[in-house]
Every structure is written in C-alpha cells, then in structure tokens.
C-alpha cells in the first residue's frame, strides 16, 4: 500500500536522524539527562538563534523540537488522533463531532508553543462540516499548511512534493496518490500528520500530559478549542432530510469494521469509535465522493499504525484502492467531489444555496454604462452537465469568459452588439439577449442539454422636467427646478444663443426677450436611442392640466401661430428651442408659466415614435 511505503520512508528518515544525533544506544536515564541539559542550553541561547530564520538549518532547528520531546517522556507512547469528516476521535478513543464551520485547535503544547489547527467547512449539505485543512505552527517562522488537492505550503510558500521524503525547514514531507504525510523527528520522538482532504490522522509518539490541550486530547473541548473570532462560522443551518438515506443499511455497512478482514485488528484498535463516526455522519449525509470508504480507510490506517495492517480490505468493502484528485485547483467556494462519475470542483452548499434556492445558475444581471452582463457559477454549470464552452449569446461569436480566480463565467453585451433585441412599451426601452447552447437546433443530436437563459437591461420612462418663471411686470424672477432621471436629463434656460449666459433665480428677463431652452440627456447610447420632444406648452398655474394653456411645440414642431418659437434641434440627445417671453392676462399679477416636455425613445432601426402627447406626462398615449 502506498501509505505503508510512505510511513516506511519516514521511519528510515527518523532512524538516520537518531544515528546522526548519536542517541540510538544510550540508556533512557542518560538520554533524559542529555535532554535536560540541551533544554537549558536552548533556553539560554534561544533569542539569538531566532534572529535570522533564513540562516537556520535543520540541525539548528532540533533544539526547538527537543523541548517537545522532553514534555512527552513521562507517559505512554503511540497516541493516535483521527479526524474524519466532521468527527474527531481523540487519543483516548472518545468520539465527538464538529457541527459548525470554524477553526479548532487539535493539539497545543504549552511548553513549546506547538499548535496544530484544523479548519472545517461544509460540502454538499449546509448542516454537515468536513475537515478542510490543517495548519501546524512551531514558531513565528515555521508554519506548515496541508490544504485541499494535496497542496502544501511551508512558511506561506507552496512546495512541490513526490513520493520521496523531502525536508523543508525541519518538516519531512512526502505525498502519493493516497494523500500527504508530514512529520518531524528528534531523538526518537516524532509527530506525524497524514491528510487526504477528508481524513486527518495525527500520530503523537510522546506522552500526553497536563501541558497538552485541544480536540485530539479531549474531543469534548470544542468550546475552548474553537479559534475563529468571527462568530458567523457558528451559524447553524438546517437542510431537508435526505430521504434517499437508509440509516439501518448505513449502520450495517459501517459495522463491517467488526467483520473480516477488519476483525483481525479489533484487538489492537477498538473499531467502535470508527463505526459510530461512520454511522453518525452517513445517516444524514449521502454516500457520495467515496465517503463510506473514507471511514473504513481511517480505521485501516489506525491498524497499520498499530502494526496490525488489514489485508485486501478494499476488495472486501467494495472500495477503490485510490483517491483521484481534481485536475484543477478548487476555489474557496468549491470542493473536490464526484460529478457524473468524474472528480471535479463542486459548489459548497452555503454559497450555492443563494442560487439553487431560486432555481438559478448565477446572476443577478448587472446593467452599467450601456452594457449588460450576467455571471454564471462554474461549478453549478458542471453539476448540471453544462459545458460553458458550448454556450453563447444570440450572436454565436459572443461567448462566456471564465475568471480563473473565481471560476465564474461572464456573458456580456452592449446595447447594439451580440444580437441584442431592442423593444419598447409605454414605460421603457428594453435590451434583451439570451445565453443558449451551441447548435441548439432540435434537428441535431448532441450530448449537451439545451440551455436558454434570457437576461435584459431597460431604461425607464423619464420623469417630468419643469422650468418655471415668475414674471412680475417687466422684471422677471427665474426659479429653475431640475429633476433627475436615470440617465441624467437636464433642462436649462439661457439668455443668449451661444448658451453661455445661464439664467439664474436672480436674473431679470423682460417681456418679449428671447430665451433659449435646452433639454439634454447624458448616459444614453446615441447610436440606439434618440430623445425627441413631442410637445411643450405653458400654463398660468403650477399644473400641467391647468388653464389657460399655451402650446409652444406640437408634434415636435414649433406652434405655427406663434412666430417667436424656433426648434433648433430635436434629435439625438438634445433639444434646443428659442422663444420670446410672454405673460398671461389671467390676473393683474402674472402667474407661473410652466414649460413641460415629454421625451420619447426611438430605435435607430425604425421603432414607432410617440403620438402627440396630451396632458399627463406620467401616462403617455403610446410608443
């Protein structure tokens, strides 16, 4: 077995180190005295040895690890801790489970500061967590991380491993198809870690005493062992019961650990904690991603560690004698699991829930700067058997782009590209496109499911724009009220044709003085949308329906009965009109005269324009 070869190489490495230290044939009391002396020396010189960590060799690191050896010479050797899925079996064989997604201390040594931490995350269900990574910290400068996909980081930098044992700043590392093995050894005392992405096993060849704490020492100490300061990791989720799980059948399958060939090890390693861990997890989590075999393998490795290897258990348990890794590195919201018979990056349940709960594959649509975009979740596409490279917009040349940092696939189009369809109704202009499967004709035979995901962006009806003048005899007080549209529409009054003299509330305007009114929009695509002012009129009251009413622009043209009105531009994104000021004879004091406009949107490809707008701007007659 691959794991046995890895352990054998580690043993050889430990023996070599022991021989170099000259302690293979010393008596225990002599060894203890030597350890005590080295501990004192290390204490005296520790501050100087840590000044330049880049100059520290593996030999210089040994005194630091020696402290760890001293703390373990008073008890029984051969302590094994197993973490499988959400369960922890401590050195005393006591089982407990982690029910949240926090980081926990598995082992802490007060004498040396050594800390082994494990982070738990959910997978297919929100209410079941799995051990996701291990972090071993020896000092400020020595940190080892065992991550998903057999990735290993030493002091924050990735390292490349193979089946041969390699030493990186004091850590002996190797990996094979079963997982990653890491350890360190000094004077016959060693600590070894094994991690395959679902199961972690910690072999502690030293005595456990009052200086040690963590879940591996006491699996019931979850409250004191929890490290995460962010309480959101403790949030509890409840998923529907999986009615495909038959708990009595699961229990029977887990109890195989009491039968041959596992029974040959039962006298060495108690199978009951492993059976309970298997049953407790798989009565609520489906038997997928080789989970059942993971529990059986954890017991087999514990037997191997106790010199009682179980022979040919893979065949007897109907398991595969290997664990395939995902070809690509899964992101934080993903994990490596089975998708249609192949290992690939699946979505973690909590992140996916926001989409699957609404029967979506991504979104929402993002509308910005005349561009619409929709991002789909790469792992959800895979789980639904959709190859994103087979998808495109209405225009087959417009395809999705995958972000390699997030595995999100984004489709985007502008208002006049990728086959966008422009439609109008009585309130807005809408730009629509669709994500479809390549060659989606029903006449073709294909392995790809048909996909049709429509998304759109719209530009709403503009709000009423007012420009009011209070005309008192021959002096004019101007009040400019500027409304706000989705796409920045402004109406301004000027006293000159060059539009350089903006009229303010303190400006004086005389009767029959010519003024220029400019209505302008910003943010619309001028190649697709035109703004046309159909009607403009003045009233003596502050209401568009009040009387008397005086029409200035009708059907987009100046009132023929008023020779002072000139429309100088009424297309594209701007209206410019010139007119002479007047007053109403409704009363001795002139009332407010109000100019109101209605802007309609025209499609450059021949969409119908507005009919005459009559009265209420909030309810135009038709597009």
Secondary structure by P-SEA (a helix, b strand, c coil): caaaaaaaaaaaaaaaaaaaaccccccaaaaaaaaaaaaaaaaaccccccccccccccccccccaaaaaaaccccccbbbbbbccccccccccbbbbbccbbbbbccccccccbbbbbbbbbccccccccccbbbbbccccbbbbbbcccbbbcccbbbbbcccccccccccccccccbbbbbccccccbbbbbbcccbbbbbbccccccccccccccccccccccccccccccbbbbccccccccaaaaaaaaacccccccccccccccaaaaaaaaaaaccccccccaaaaaaaaaaaaaaaaaccccccccccccccccccccccccccccccccccccccccccccccccccccccccccccccccbbbbbbcaaaaaaacccccccccccccbbbbbcccccbbbbbccccccbbbbbbcccbbbbbbbbbcccccccccccccbbbbbbbcccccccbbbbbbbccccbbbbbbbbbbcccbbbbbbbccccccccccccccccccbbbbbbbbbcccccccbbbbbccccccccccccccccccccccccccccccccccccccccbbbbbbbbbbbcccccccbbbbbbbbbbbbcccccccccccccccccccc
